[in-house]
C-alpha cells in the first residue's frame, strides 16, 4: 500500500556480500557413481530431479552425454544417452519444463562426414569445434538431435548453453569481432533470434558457462580477468539498469584450479558445477584426477539479495511502479504507474526474454486506478479506483491515517479479461464497498476475495484491517475480519496463494519501525491461520509470481523487489507432512 511507504531510506543497488562463515561447503555429487575417476562435465536435471544428464570424457578426444536415474536412495549406473556416443558431445542443458535438451557437439551439420574443426587464438584445432544442438523429448525417450540455426551457431566455437523459462538461450559463442563472448538468443514464435551480446561485468572480464535462473532474476557464471588466472564462479542479479557486478562465490566453492560448468538444479537454488578440487581428507592430484560434479546451495546469496539487493528487472522500471499482477502463464503483467500526480494501470507483454513497452489499459485513462490483482485463472482483474459509482460523480475521498484525502479514496472494481481483451469495469457490491477507504484486493482460485478496509470515522481515525469475503453461488458473502488482524495495529495489502494455503501481508506490527511496515506470512491451519511470522523484509503491496514461489513487493526505495519464498514454503510443507505422519 504505497500510501504508507516511507520516502526516505533509499536502498542501494549493490547487494551485500555473504560473510565467509555463512558460505556453505560444496558436496561431491553422487560420488563413485556419477562423480567418478572419469572426467565429468555439467549436470542437467529433468524437472522432477529423478534423472540427470551429464558429460563424461571417454578419452582425450571424445566426450559422451550419459544419464542416471535416482532409484530409491541412490543413483543408477550411468548409461550413454540414446542421442550421444558417436561424436564429441558435452554441456547438456535442460529446458525448465523438460521438453527439450540443448547440448554442444562437434558433429557436422548433416550428421555425416568429419567432425567440426575450429580456430582459436590463430591456432587450428582439428575435430575440436562445437555447435549447439537441440533434442526434443518424445514420450519417455528422445527424438533426433537438430542443429540450432546459424543465428545461434555463429562460428565453430559455440558451447555452454543455459535455458530460461521463456526459451531464451544463454551461451558462449563468437561475437561480431570473432572473440568468444556471453551471448543470448531470444526464442520468439518458435524461432531463435539473432545472437546478441550480454553486458555483464567489466570489459576486461572473461565470462564462461552461464546458468540462468528460471525467471531471469540471477545468473551464475565463471569469470577471470586474464588468461593466466583461474576461472571462478560468481553470481549476478538482474536490475532495471542491467546485470549487477558479479559477486565471487568465495574460496569455499572456488577451491581447486578452476570452477566451471554451472547449472541449476530443479529447485532453482542448488548449484551444480564442475571442479578438480580435492575431496576433503583425500590427497588427490588435481591435474591427474580430472573434474567431478559438485553441488552447493545458493540460499545465502539469494537471501542476502532479497533482503538488501537491487530491484528486480521488469517493465516496472520507474520509481513508484508497483503491484505487478501476472497472468497465469506469466506472459503478461498489469501494474500501477504514477501519471500526472495520479496513477493508472499499465500492461506489458513478454517479448522473448524481454518485455514490451508498457501501455495504459483502455479503461484506465481518467481516474486513479491502483493495486491490480489478477484472478488465478486469468479471467478477470480486480483493482482499486477512486471513480464514482455513477457516471458524472466526483472522485472518492479517502479517510485514513487520521486525515481526509480529497480524491484519494478507493473502492473495489472488477473487469473481465479474455480472448477479446478487456471488458467494462464493474463496481463490486456495496456489501464489500462499505465506505470510500477500501483497498488492496487479492483473489483465490475459488473466487474468495481478500482486501483491507478502514472503519475510520470522519477524522480518518482507525487502523486498516484485513478482511475476507467468500464467493458462494456467484454471490459475495458478508466480509469477515481475519483473526490475526485486530484493527488496532495497521495491516495492509494481502496476497493469497490460489489454494489459500498461505497469505502474505504488510503490517506495522513489530519488528516494523515507526516509519514503515514489514512483510509477514501466515499459513492455513484448518479453518484458521498460524501466527504471523516476519519475513525480515520491509515493504508493501506484495504480489506472487506465476509459480507462487517468488514474492514481488515495493521496497522503501519505491521500486519493485523480489523475495524467494522457497525456504518458507518448504519449511511449512515439512512441518505439515510431519503433522500428518504423527496423526494419520
Long-range contacts (C-beta under 8 A, 24 or more apart in sequence): 1-371, 1-439, 1-440, 1-452, 1-464, 1-492, 1-493, 1-506, 1-540, 1-541, 2-320, 2-322, 2-336, 2-370, 2-540, 2-541, 2-554, 2-558, 3-400, 3-401, 3-408, 4-401, 4-490, 4-492, 4-508, 4-516, 4-517, 4-540, 5-516, 5-540, 5-554, 5-556, 5-558, 6-515, 6-516, 6-556, 7-558, 8-515, 8-556, 9-515, 9-516, 9-556, 9-557, 10-556, 10-557, 11-308, 11-555, 11-556, 11-557, 13-239, 13-241, 13-244, 13-310, 13-311, 14-244, 14-245, 14-310, 15-237, 15-244, 15-247, 15-304, 15-305, 15-308, 15-309, 15-310, 16-304, 16-307, 16-308, 16-309, 17-247, 17-304, 18-247, 18-250, 18-300, 18-301, 18-304, 20-250, 20-252, 22-300, 23-249, 23-250, 23-252, 23-253, 23-300, 24-252, 24-296, 24-297, 24-299, 24-300, 25-252, 25-296, 26-252, 26-253, 26-273, 26-275, 26-277, 26-294, 26-295, 26-296, 27-294, 27-295, 27-296, 28-279, 28-292, 28-293, 28-294, 29-272, 29-292, 29-293, 29-294, 29-295, 30-68, 30-74, 30-75, 30-293, 31-279, 31-292, 33-68, 33-74, 33-75, 33-76, 33-77, 33-78, 34-68, 34-75, 34-78, 34-293, 35-292, 35-293, 35-294, 36-292, 37-289, 37-290, 38-290, 39-290, 39-291, 40-274, 40-290, 40-291, 40-292, 40-293, 41-90, 41-91, 41-92, 41-261, 41-274, 41-291, 42-90, 42-91, 42-92, 42-93, 42-160, 42-209, 42-261, 42-262, 42-263, 42-272, 42-273, 42-274, 42-293, 43-92, 43-263, 43-272, 43-293, 44-92, 44-93, 44-94, 44-101, 44-263, 45-94, 45-263, 45-265, 45-266, 46-94, 46-98, 46-266, 47-94, 47-96, 47-97, 47-98, 47-266, 48-98, 48-266, 49-265, 49-266, 49-267, 53-81, 53-92, 53-94, 53-101, 54-78, 54-92, 54-293, 55-89, 55-90, 55-91, 55-92, 57-290, 61-88, 61-127, 62-88, 63-88, 63-89, 63-90, 64-89, 65-89, 65-90, 65-92, 65-103, 81-142, 82-141, 82-142, 83-135, 83-142, 83-144, 83-145, 87-115, 88-115, 88-127, 88-128, 88-130, 90-130, 90-159, 91-130, 91-159, 91-160, 91-161, 91-261, 93-161, 93-162, 93-163, 93-263, 94-163, 95-163, 95-167, 96-163, 96-164, 96-165, 96-214, 98-137, 99-136, 99-137, 100-134, 100-135, 100-136, 100-137, 101-134, 101-135, 101-137, 101-142, 102-132, 102-133, 102-134, 102-148, 102-161, 102-163, 102-169, 103-132, 103-133, 103-135, 103-145, 103-161, 104-130, 104-131, 104-132, 104-133, 104-158, 104-159, 104-160, 104-161, 105-130, 105-131, 105-133, 105-145, 106-130, 106-131, 107-131, 107-133, 107-145, 109-147, 116-156, 117-156, 118-155, 118-156, 118-157, 119-156, 120-157, 120-180, 129-156, 129-157, 130-156, 130-157, 130-158, 130-159, 131-156, 131-158, 132-158, 132-159, 132-161, 132-169, 132-171, 148-192, 149-191, 149-192, 151-185, 151-192, 151-193, 151-194, 151-195, 152-185, 152-192, 152-195, 154-183, 154-195, 160-208, 160-209, 160-210, 160-261, 162-210, 162-211, 162-212, 162-219, 162-262, 162-263, 163-212, 164-212, 164-213, 164-214, 164-216, 164-353, 165-214, 165-215, 165-216, 165-330, 166-350, 166-352, 166-353, 167-352, 168-212, 168-216, 168-352, 168-353, 170-198, 170-210, 170-212, 170-219, 171-210, 172-207, 172-208, 172-209, 172-210, 181-207, 182-207, 182-208, 182-210, 182-221, 184-353, 186-351, 186-352, 186-353, 186-354, 187-352, 188-351, 188-352, 193-352, 198-243, 199-242, 199-243, 200-236, 200-243, 200-246, 201-236, 201-243, 201-245, 201-246, 202-245, 205-246, 206-231, 208-260, 209-260, 209-261, 209-262, 210-262, 211-262, 211-263, 211-264, 211-271, 212-264, 213-264, 213-268, 214-264, 214-268, 214-547, 215-545, 215-550, 216-313, 216-353, 217-312, 217-313, 217-550, 217-562, 218-302, 218-305, 219-243, 220-249, 220-262, 220-264, 220-271, 220-298, 221-246, 221-262, 222-258, 222-259, 222-260, 222-261, 222-262, 230-254, 230-257, 230-258, 230-259, 231-258, 231-259, 231-260, 232-258, 232-259, 233-259, 233-260, 233-262, 233-271, 233-273, 235-298, 235-301, 237-305, 237-309, 237-310, 237-312, 238-310, 238-312, 238-313, 239-310, 239-311, 239-312, 239-313, 240-311, 240-313, 240-314, 240-317, 240-559, 244-309, 244-310, 247-301, 249-301, 253-294, 253-296, 256-286, 257-286, 257-287, 261-291, 265-295, 267-566, 268-566, 269-297, 269-298, 269-299, 269-302, 269-564, 269-566, 270-295, 270-296, 270-297, 270-298, 271-295, 271-296, 271-297, 271-298, 299-567, 302-564, 303-564, 303-567, 306-537, 306-561, 306-562, 306-563, 306-564, 307-536, 307-537, 309-561, 310-561, 311-555, 311-557, 311-559, 311-560, 311-561, 312-552, 312-560, 312-561, 312-562, 314-348, 314-355, 314-560, 315-346, 315-348, 315-355, 315-356, 315-357, 315-358, 316-559, 316-560, 319-557, 319-558, 319-559, 320-558, 321-559, 321-560, 322-370, 322-371, 322-541, 322-554, 322-560, 323-370, 323-371, 323-372, 323-373, 323-541, 323-543, 323-554, 324-543, 324-552, 324-560, 325-372, 325-373, 325-374, 325-381, 325-543, 326-374, 326-543, 326-544, 326-545, 326-546, 327-374, 327-378, 327-546, 328-374, 328-376, 328-377, 328-378, 328-546, 329-378, 329-546, 330-545, 330-546, 330-547, 334-361, 334-372, 334-374, 334-381, 335-372, 335-560, 336-369, 336-370, 336-371, 336-372, 342-367, 342-368, 343-368, 343-369, 343-370, 344-368, 344-369, 345-369, 345-370, 345-372, 345-383, 361-422, 362-421, 362-422, 363-415, 363-422, 363-424, 363-425, 367-395, 368-395, 368-407, 368-408, 368-410, 370-410, 370-439, 371-410, 371-439, 371-440, 371-441, 371-493, 371-541, 373-441, 373-442, 373-443, 373-495, 373-543, 374-443, 375-443, 375-447, 376-443, 376-444, 376-445, 376-498, 377-445, 378-417, 379-416, 379-417, 379-418, 380-414, 380-415, 380-416, 380-417, 381-414, 381-415, 381-417, 381-422, 382-412, 382-413, 382-414, 382-428, 382-441, 382-443, 382-449, 383-412, 383-413, 383-414, 383-415, 383-425, 383-441, 384-410, 384-411, 384-412, 384-413, 384-438, 384-439, 384-440, 384-441, 385-410, 385-411, 385-413, 385-425, 386-410, 386-411, 387-411, 387-413, 387-425, 389-427, 396-436, 397-436, 398-436, 398-437, 398-460, 399-435, 399-436, 399-437, 399-454, 399-456, 399-457, 399-458, 399-459, 399-460, 400-437, 400-454, 400-456, 400-460, 400-462, 400-464, 401-460, 402-459, 402-460, 402-461, 403-460, 404-458, 404-459, 404-460, 405-460, 409-436, 409-437, 410-436, 410-437, 410-438, 410-439, 411-436, 411-438, 412-438, 412-441, 412-449, 412-451, 428-476, 429-476, 431-469, 431-476, 431-478, 431-479, 432-469, 432-476, 432-479, 439-464, 439-492, 439-493, 440-492, 440-493, 440-494, 440-541, 442-494, 442-495, 442-496, 442-503, 443-496, 444-496, 444-497, 444-498, 444-499, 444-500, 445-498, 445-499, 446-470, 446-471, 446-500, 447-471, 448-496, 448-500, 449-476, 450-482, 450-494, 450-496, 450-503, 451-479, 451-494, 452-491, 452-492, 452-493, 452-494, 453-479, 455-487, 462-487, 463-487, 463-488, 463-489, 463-490, 463-491, 463-508, 464-490, 464-491, 464-492, 465-491, 466-491, 466-492, 466-494, 466-505, 482-529, 483-528, 483-529, 484-522, 484-529, 484-531, 484-532, 490-517, 492-517, 492-540, 493-540, 493-541, 493-542, 495-542, 495-543, 495-544, 495-551, 497-544, 497-548, 498-548, 500-524, 502-568, 502-569, 502-572, 503-529, 504-535, 504-542, 504-544, 504-551, 504-565, 505-532, 505-542, 506-539, 506-540, 506-541, 506-542, 506-553, 507-532, 512-538, 513-538, 516-556, 519-551, 519-553, 519-563, 521-565, 521-568, 523-572, 533-568, 535-563, 535-568, 537-561, 537-563
